[in-house]
């Protein structure tokens, strides 16, 4: 954060917004860096919900209640 504190970007610029965001998230970033159990990637979480997100797109085309129920049973198994 020492580098960020030395910056003085133009007001309203993208860099200014990024620096403001970094300052606002400082406590969360510090916690993340101090806890060795945190993963650098969220791929496992994204992969676990992939079938739901793909299914959501397919459910848009269920023409009947029976079809929607069948899709729900298939994706919840």
N, C-alpha and C positions, 0 to 999 in steps of 0.2 A: 504494500500500500504506500510505501515511501515514494515510489515513482509517481503514483497517481496524485499524491498530495502536492507535488511540485508542478503539476500541469495547470495551465490557465488557458483553456480553449475558448474560442469565440462563443459567446452566449447563443444558445439555440442550435449549435452545430451538433453533428452526430457524435463527435468525440465528447462534447459536453454532456450529452444525454448518457453516453456510456459511462463516463466518470461518475455522474450522479447516481446511476444505477449501481455501480460498484460500491460507492459509499453507502448506499441504502442497504445493500446486501452483505456488508462486511461481516456482521456477526454470523450469518449463515455460512459464508465462505470459510470463515475461521473454524467453525465447528466441523465442517466437511474436511478441512485439511488436518485437523487434530485427531480425527477419529479414523483409525486405520481400517475399520470394518467397512467403510464406505467404498462402493464400487465406482470406478471411473466411467462405467457404461450402464445404461438402463436397457440393454438389449434383452435381457432375460424377462423383464417386466413387459416390454413391448411384444415379445414373442408369445407370452402367455395369454395376451388378449387379442392376438391376431385373428383367431377364428370368429370372435365376436364382432370385430370391426368389418371383416369381410362379409359375415353373415348379415350385418346391418344393411349393407348395400343390397344384398340379395333379397332381404325381407321387404324392400320397397315394392317388389313385383309380386308379392303374394296377393292373388286376386280374391281369395276367399278366406274365411275364418279357419276352415279346416286346413288349408294350405299353410297358413301362419302357424297353426298349432303343430303341424308336422315339422315345420322348420325349427320351431322352438324345441321340440323333443330331440331332433337330430343334433342341434348345436349345444344342447345342455347335457348331453350324455358324456 
